[in-house]
Amino acid sequence: MTRPERDARRWVRDLQELGITAEALPLLEIAPLPPSEQLSRVWTEMNTYAALMFVSGNAVECFFESNMPLAQHLRAKLAIYLIAGDVRFLAPGPGTVKALRHAGVPIDRIDAPAADAIQFDSEALWAVVGRQDWQGRRVLIVRGQGAANADPAAPGRDWLARQFAAAGASVDFLAVYQRQAPAFSALQLKRIQAAASDGSVWLFSSSEAVAHLPPSDWSRARAVATHPRIAEAVRAAGWGVVAESRPALRDIVASIESM
């Protein structure tokens, strides 16, 4: 499991409960960014936004629940805006919805693809919200730093921003965390080399994570990727076997078992 550490631990637990031998090897580190003038301005202007789109659960957590000194104050302001404003909260998938609910956002304020959607991404989200009237309205996309250049799903997010713009909306971006490459221990490096050819199945939810691996011969390696764009990146890195799966636990287990 190559997700960031917190997500990886949860996925490992869930996979183990379903009988899959799993271990975590985070290939991305998530570091919340310090408070910024832009963040303060967003809260000051919250009632001028029609929607806030969060690219992931990490984006939600770093926006609402980090250890920033203003965190409690911001959450109190959220409650006020939820009562007085009409702002919608947009999520590309169930993990982000769960994080929004944990942050205190009522479910009737959240727009997201259905739980049984074929894919959880920007295209699936636009299918839900694209018919709404966005003319003259403001939209904020909350994401990680450098997402436009490094994040595998960034093409989809840029695509989403273009859809909003084409529909007449004004789109702003706010970075609330930074993705970093991990520093591997000697034991992890040994495990990486072994897992390249010992029959292990790598689970990728980010193509940026693939780029953080040390050089190796991946021709005997096997992987499950949770998005077509991610699968393309894994194949380009030389993986011998790559399966695509919906990013839902049961679907991933079925893909793993099929190998």
Salt bridges, closest charged atoms under 4 A:
GLU5 OE2 - ARG9 NH1 3.27
ASP7 OD1 - ARG10 NH1 3.33
ASP14 OD1 - ARG13 NH2 3.69
GLU23 OE2 - ARG191 NH2 2.91
GLU45 OE1 - ARG138 NH1 3.17
GLU61 OE1 - ARG6 NH1 2.66
GLU65 OE1 - HIS102 NE2 3.77
ASP111 OD1 - ARG88 NH2 2.88
ASP121 OD2 - HIS227 NE2 2.88
GLU123 OE2 - ARG229 NH1 3.44
ASP151 OD2 - ARG157 NH1 2.73
ASP151 OD2 - ARG179 NH1 3.73
ASP172 OD2 - ARG138 NH2 2.71
ASP198 OD2 - ARG191 NH1 3.12
GLU208 OE1 - ARG179 NE 2.51
GLU244 OE2 - ARG235 NH1 3.49
ASP251 OD1 - ARG246 NH1 2.67
